Amino acid sequence: MVRSMTGFGRAQKELDGMNITVELKSVNHRGFEFSAKTPRTYGFLDDKLKTLFQSVITRGKVECFITISALDSDDCVVEVNHSLAGGYYAALKELAERYGLSADFSVAALARCSSDIFVVRKNAADEDAVWAAVSQVAQEAADIFIAMREAEGQRLQDDVLARAQVILEDVAYIEKRSPETVKEYNDKLLERMKALLGDIHVDEQRLLTEAAIFADKVAVAEETVRLRSHIDQLHQMLDSSEPVGRRLDFLAQEMNREANTIGSKCQNVDITKRVLNIKAEVEKIREQIQNIE
């Protein structure tokens, strides 16, 4: 199954007292590049997530976003920074005494001096338990993500195969039309020689030699055979269960090379138009291939 390199997947679950959300998105990239944005206290998840996703994703720039919130507050402890609170209290008391103010400040007023007076600490997380929960949600997000990639990959495959069929039709026309150009050349050459020589006998052997030289010069059978072979390989690769994006890109380059060779040999306007059409279709195929994993 062909997969696109662009995709998105999101999953959310409540597990083991945690509300966990995992989002995945990816864009095209030459290889596999992964980055994760996890809550500050869950940095230990980054490498585990990379390993999990790399086992099912071969290419693409993948970004993962994790949010984890506790459904209860048992794992949080609020502590007082007595040193800082005492400093603020002493400073306020000094202000009151120096300027003759009433020292009627309350605990609430003291707390408003700085949010750092209260320190929220979380109990150390059980990493194994957290990963067991997160990995379930991550796997679900990955399944959705891959399903989207496969759906987009099917659309890419259909488009590539349709363009390959157009190329085959142009190749068939070139194969049929190319031999006719040799006969046309021979007839024109005979007419020109008769026009120049008048009633003088035309050396038919010489004409045959010239026609043979021209036929060899404009022969494109090898190139059209290779083009057909490349398209057969294209079908085989698209039917493969393995990632084939890089191989397809190389194959498209070879197809373009054959088209260029045919174009350099052709001496006919109709064939030239078909060659240009082949090159345009190959270029569109290459554009689509850039999105395939």
C-alpha positions as CSV (number, residue, x, y, z in Angstrom):
1,M,0.0,0.0,0.0
2,V,1.5,3.3,-1.1
3,R,1.5,6.0,1.6
4,S,1.7,9.7,1.4
5,M,4.3,11.5,3.6
6,T,1.7,14.0,4.7
7,G,-0.7,13.0,7.4
8,F,-2.5,13.9,10.7
9,G,-3.7,11.8,13.6
10,R,-5.2,12.6,17.0
11,A,-6.2,10.5,19.9
12,Q,-7.4,11.3,23.4
13,K,-8.1,9.1,26.4
14,E,-8.5,9.1,30.2
15,L,-6.2,6.5,31.7
16,D,-4.8,5.9,35.2
17,G,-6.0,9.2,36.5
18,M,-4.6,11.1,33.5
19,N,-6.2,12.9,30.6
20,I,-3.8,12.2,27.7
21,T,-3.9,13.7,24.2
22,V,-1.5,12.7,21.4
23,E,-1.4,14.6,18.1
24,L,0.8,13.6,15.1
25,K,1.4,15.6,11.9
26,S,3.9,15.2,9.1
27,V,5.1,16.8,5.9
28,N,7.5,15.7,3.2
29,H,11.2,15.0,4.0
30,R,14.1,13.1,2.5
31,G,14.3,10.8,5.6
32,F,12.7,10.4,9.0
33,E,12.9,13.4,11.3
34,F,11.0,13.4,14.6
35,S,10.4,16.1,17.2
36,A,8.1,15.9,20.3
37,K,6.6,18.5,22.4
38,T,5.8,17.0,25.8
39,P,5.1,18.6,29.2
40,R,8.2,19.7,31.0
41,T,8.1,17.0,33.6
42,Y,7.5,14.2,31.0
43,G,10.7,14.7,28.9
44,F,11.5,11.0,29.4
45,L,8.8,10.2,26.9
46,D,10.6,11.8,23.9
47,D,12.9,8.9,23.0
48,K,10.2,6.3,23.7
49,L,7.8,8.1,21.4
50,K,10.4,8.4,18.6
51,T,11.1,4.7,18.8
52,L,7.4,3.8,18.7
53,F,6.7,6.0,15.7
54,Q,9.9,5.2,13.8
55,S,8.8,1.5,13.8
56,V,5.8,2.4,11.6
57,I,6.9,5.5,9.8
58,T,9.8,5.5,7.3
59,R,10.0,9.0,5.8
60,G,8.6,12.4,6.6
61,K,9.1,15.2,9.1
62,V,7.0,14.2,12.0
63,E,5.9,16.4,14.8
64,C,4.2,15.0,18.0
65,F,2.3,17.0,20.5
66,I,1.5,15.5,23.9
67,T,-0.7,17.0,26.7
68,I,-1.1,15.2,30.0
69,S,-3.3,16.6,32.8
70,A,-4.0,14.9,36.1
71,L,-7.7,14.2,36.8
72,D,-7.0,14.7,40.6
73,S,-4.5,16.8,42.6
74,D,-3.1,14.1,44.9
75,D,0.2,14.2,43.1
76,C,0.7,17.9,43.8
77,V,2.1,19.5,47.0
78,V,2.0,23.2,47.7
79,E,4.9,24.4,49.8
80,V,5.7,27.9,51.2
81,N,9.0,29.6,50.5
82,H,9.5,30.8,54.0
83,S,12.7,32.6,53.3
84,L,11.1,34.7,50.5
85,A,8.0,35.3,52.6
86,G,10.0,36.4,55.6
87,G,12.0,38.8,53.4
88,Y,8.8,40.4,52.0
89,Y,7.3,40.6,55.5
90,A,10.4,42.3,56.9
91,A,10.4,44.8,54.0
92,L,6.7,45.6,54.4
93,K,7.2,46.1,58.2
94,E,10.2,48.4,57.5
95,L,8.1,50.5,55.1
96,A,5.3,50.8,57.7
97,E,7.7,51.9,60.5
98,R,9.6,54.3,58.4
99,Y,6.6,56.1,56.9
100,G,4.3,55.8,59.8
101,L,1.9,53.5,58.2
102,S,-0.4,51.0,59.9
103,A,1.0,47.5,59.7
104,D,-2.4,45.9,58.8
105,F,-1.2,43.8,55.9
106,S,-2.6,40.3,55.8
107,V,-1.5,36.9,54.5
108,A,-3.4,37.6,51.3
109,A,-1.5,40.9,50.9
110,L,1.8,39.2,51.5
111,A,0.9,36.5,49.0
112,R,0.2,39.1,46.3
113,C,3.8,40.4,46.6
114,S,5.1,37.4,44.6
115,S,3.8,34.2,43.2
116,D,7.1,32.6,44.1
117,I,6.1,32.5,47.8
118,F,4.1,29.4,47.0
119,V,5.9,26.5,45.3
120,V,3.9,23.8,43.6
121,R,5.8,20.5,43.5
122,K,4.6,17.3,41.8
123,N,5.4,13.9,43.2
124,A,7.8,12.0,41.0
125,A,5.9,10.2,38.3
126,D,6.0,6.5,37.8
127,E,7.7,6.5,34.4
128,D,6.7,3.0,33.5
129,A,3.0,3.6,34.4
130,V,3.0,6.9,32.5
131,W,4.5,5.3,29.4
132,A,2.1,2.4,29.5
133,A,-0.8,4.8,29.4
134,V,0.7,7.3,26.9
135,S,1.8,4.5,24.5
136,Q,-1.8,3.3,24.2
137,V,-3.0,6.7,23.1
138,A,0.1,7.2,20.9
139,Q,-0.6,3.9,19.1
140,E,-4.2,4.9,18.5
141,A,-3.0,8.3,17.1
142,A,-0.5,6.5,14.9
143,D,-3.2,4.1,13.5
144,I,-5.3,7.1,12.5
145,F,-2.3,8.9,11.2
146,I,-1.3,5.9,9.0
147,A,-4.8,5.4,7.8
148,M,-4.9,9.0,6.5
149,R,-1.5,8.5,4.9
150,E,-2.7,5.4,3.1
151,A,-5.9,7.1,1.9
152,E,-3.8,10.0,0.5
153,G,-1.3,7.5,-0.9
154,Q,-4.1,5.8,-2.9
155,R,-5.1,9.0,-4.5
156,L,-1.4,9.6,-5.4
157,Q,-1.1,6.1,-6.9
158,D,-4.3,6.5,-9.0
159,D,-3.0,9.8,-10.4
160,V,0.5,8.4,-11.2
161,L,-1.0,5.3,-12.9
162,A,-3.3,7.5,-15.0
163,R,-0.4,9.6,-16.2
164,A,1.6,6.4,-16.9
165,Q,-1.2,5.2,-19.1
166,V,-1.1,8.5,-21.1
167,I,2.6,8.0,-21.6
168,L,2.0,4.4,-22.9
169,E,-0.4,5.8,-25.4
170,D,2.1,8.4,-26.6
171,V,4.8,5.7,-26.8
172,A,2.5,3.5,-28.9
173,Y,2.0,6.4,-31.3
174,I,5.7,7.1,-31.6
175,E,6.4,3.4,-32.3
176,K,3.8,3.4,-35.1
177,R,4.8,6.8,-36.5
178,S,8.6,6.5,-36.4
179,P,9.0,3.9,-39.2
180,E,6.7,6.0,-41.4
181,T,9.1,9.0,-41.2
182,V,11.8,6.9,-42.9
183,K,9.5,6.2,-45.9
184,E,8.6,9.8,-46.0
185,Y,12.2,10.8,-45.9
186,N,13.0,8.4,-48.7
187,D,10.1,9.7,-50.9
188,K,11.2,13.3,-50.4
189,L,14.8,12.5,-51.1
190,L,13.8,10.8,-54.4
191,E,11.6,13.8,-55.4
192,R,14.4,16.2,-54.7
193,M,17.0,14.2,-56.7
194,K,14.6,13.9,-59.7
195,A,13.9,17.6,-59.6
196,L,17.7,18.3,-59.6
197,L,18.8,15.7,-62.1
198,G,15.8,15.7,-64.4
199,D,15.8,12.7,-66.7
200,I,19.2,11.4,-65.5
201,H,18.9,8.0,-63.9
202,V,18.7,8.0,-60.1
203,D,20.9,5.5,-58.3
204,E,18.4,3.5,-56.3
205,Q,21.2,1.8,-54.3
206,R,22.4,5.2,-53.2
207,L,18.8,6.1,-52.1
208,L,18.6,2.9,-50.1
209,T,21.9,3.7,-48.4
210,E,20.7,7.2,-47.5
211,A,17.4,5.8,-46.2
212,A,19.3,3.2,-44.1
213,I,21.5,5.9,-42.6
214,F,18.5,8.1,-41.8
215,A,16.6,5.1,-40.3
216,D,19.5,4.3,-38.0
217,K,19.8,8.0,-37.0
218,V,16.1,8.3,-36.0
219,A,15.5,4.8,-34.6
220,V,13.9,5.1,-31.2
221,A,12.9,1.4,-30.6
222,E,15.4,0.9,-27.8
223,E,14.2,4.0,-26.0
224,T,10.5,3.1,-26.3
225,V,11.2,-0.4,-25.1
226,R,13.0,1.0,-22.1
227,L,10.1,3.4,-21.4
228,R,7.7,0.5,-21.4
229,S,9.9,-1.4,-19.1
230,H,10.2,1.5,-16.7
231,I,6.4,1.8,-16.6
232,D,6.1,-1.9,-15.9
233,Q,8.5,-1.4,-13.0
234,L,6.4,1.6,-11.9
235,H,3.4,-0.7,-11.6
236,Q,5.4,-3.3,-9.6
237,M,6.8,-0.7,-7.2
238,L,3.3,0.8,-6.6
239,D,2.0,-2.7,-5.7
240,S,4.8,-3.2,-3.2
241,S,4.1,-3.2,0.5
242,E,7.5,-1.5,1.2
243,P,8.3,2.2,1.1
244,V,9.2,3.0,-2.5
245,G,9.3,6.8,-2.8
246,R,13.0,7.1,-3.3
247,R,13.1,4.3,-5.9
248,L,10.2,5.8,-7.8
249,D,12.0,9.2,-7.9
250,F,15.0,7.5,-9.5
251,L,12.7,5.6,-12.0
252,A,11.1,8.9,-13.0
253,Q,14.5,10.4,-13.8
254,E,15.2,7.4,-16.1
255,M,11.9,7.9,-17.8
256,N,12.7,11.5,-18.4
257,R,16.1,10.5,-19.8
258,E,14.5,8.2,-22.4
259,A,12.1,10.9,-23.4
260,N,15.0,13.3,-23.9
261,T,16.8,10.8,-26.1
262,I,13.7,10.3,-28.3
263,G,13.3,14.0,-28.6
264,S,16.9,14.5,-29.7
265,K,16.4,11.8,-32.5
266,C,13.0,12.7,-33.8
267,Q,12.7,14.5,-37.1
268,N,8.9,14.8,-37.1
269,V,6.7,17.5,-35.7
270,D,4.0,15.0,-34.6
271,I,6.5,12.9,-32.7
272,T,8.0,16.0,-31.1
273,K,4.6,16.9,-29.7
274,R,4.2,13.5,-28.3
275,V,7.6,13.6,-26.7
276,L,6.8,17.0,-25.1
277,N,3.6,15.5,-23.7
278,I,5.6,12.5,-22.3
279,K,8.0,14.9,-20.6
280,A,5.2,16.9,-19.1
281,E,3.5,13.7,-17.7
282,V,6.8,12.4,-16.3
283,E,7.3,15.8,-14.6
284,K,3.9,15.6,-13.0
285,I,4.6,12.0,-11.9
286,R,7.8,13.2,-10.3
287,E,5.9,15.9,-8.4
288,Q,3.5,13.3,-7.1
289,I,6.3,10.9,-6.2
290,Q,7.8,13.6,-3.9
291,N,4.8,13.1,-1.6
292,I,5.2,9.3,-1.4
293,E,6.8,7.6,1.6
